[in-house]
């Protein structure tokens, strides 16, 4: 069945443009503001939007993301309300490829089947579980079994550091595109986009993954985006810098996203088939 994300990445490949994906938090600081921020993202040419459902302890995310989630929870602490908010976003932006980021805690609170059905009702394209690799393969399998019959893509990511089984899971189960966490420098920091990322991208390709590879984490500037593309990425996913700017100024957000869009260069010539 058709999927906006698959259609989008194939179109970008055909016209020679890398993908720009950004993160916004549902409900930060309220749902009306989320709609305003999505409108800016669409106007500035964002290709795929990742929306997040907040939890109290987003232990894998940056301080900026944690603060965004805290503000959202102060507005609404009921996970099912966020599914209804997704439907409102979809109604306002019927053509926008949208992926939902959650933690397993949210899935268990809602229930995997109810979660998948909620995404179907909201006409979402995909979902990513931030802490998926903190849990057994059986959890990921259960979620995939609920999502795929409904045409919802399970987005996978390659963590940092990664292990062989991460790559095998991505090869077998990823759909749409793959998020690859950038490598870290000394003391675990991401002060720039390090050249070692090229080896990580090659390692993912070497196991037979032919989906677009999207680098994420620590990417803040147009120069960072260009460097990611030079190293072999098919696109970027940017969260912290976008959230920092969105909370500060609508005008600055618009200017930042325009600069990000301009920084996207030629693709590596790879399409993706619908699975």
Steps between C-alpha positions, in 0.01 A plus 500: 500500500620858438707671766598868502850434632581243232357729233702793632839327518451355152411844366803660665724233352352562155565875513839477672426659837584369845231476764451751779312367802440694821359429844219688672340408831125464508346730759804721565375726642151410366340331201412824320866603506596162356279568200662841452849350509407223257371765263841671508677170437282425199546851360879462517508169319546242774459158342412278796373619837572305817253579775561383854272388781656610829584283799626600844842335461629523141836356602639471148434860401681830535432754772316711243275210407441421867397860566266492201338182627462649847314801359277272293415280798407809697248570224374141466605180676250262333668297220177426316430871464819523297362250252201727452736796456676306224171471316464879525848546350417262219175679424689828470788349296359212295806453276781530754701183576481459879681260730420472871776456760410332829656304783385150587337640815245676282429185300444296813273767646283513188544135396681399182188410301315814611809706421522359147129555449535857628770567243278354229211723600732802500630394156863497614774361278752357745621476857835471677544365853790689658595226745416204276845345533475513879239225476490146358449423132161356592381851586605635161342202326169555679496863398591424139223241483250763613626778271577341165151366417374856547758647261695674778879481467719394793793741480823348632820667615861403546612612847838623613679284582344223293530123495465244223148406607390863458606486136332165447173631642518807276573285195205272567241735644562865405256673269499842332838626618752427775605748766871472579625665818819693433826388654626675811837659566711503816301466823183416307439849363375594153676831441506451124416241236798268529659329197451161668135522395602386153611166643175460688293570190712252304449236770123536465522470123734199528231283661264561208292800610387690191262747662589870531733561796415810704757632746372644828629641832735795536409650161437869552625711209475504120872416496425189707237398245740541211760296686250219561425485129870503412550198726228305321172572679180519297349755737498642851264504797537802729338537840680701768590804289148514356332478841730760651418742221128420482450583866692825464376658177272413209700730271829338595350155447387591152845636413677198647287250309549694177877479552474128572297446185757682288780291649352175368701396194503219243390155610697179474260373234304245699127436490292285732225255421183476704498186716 
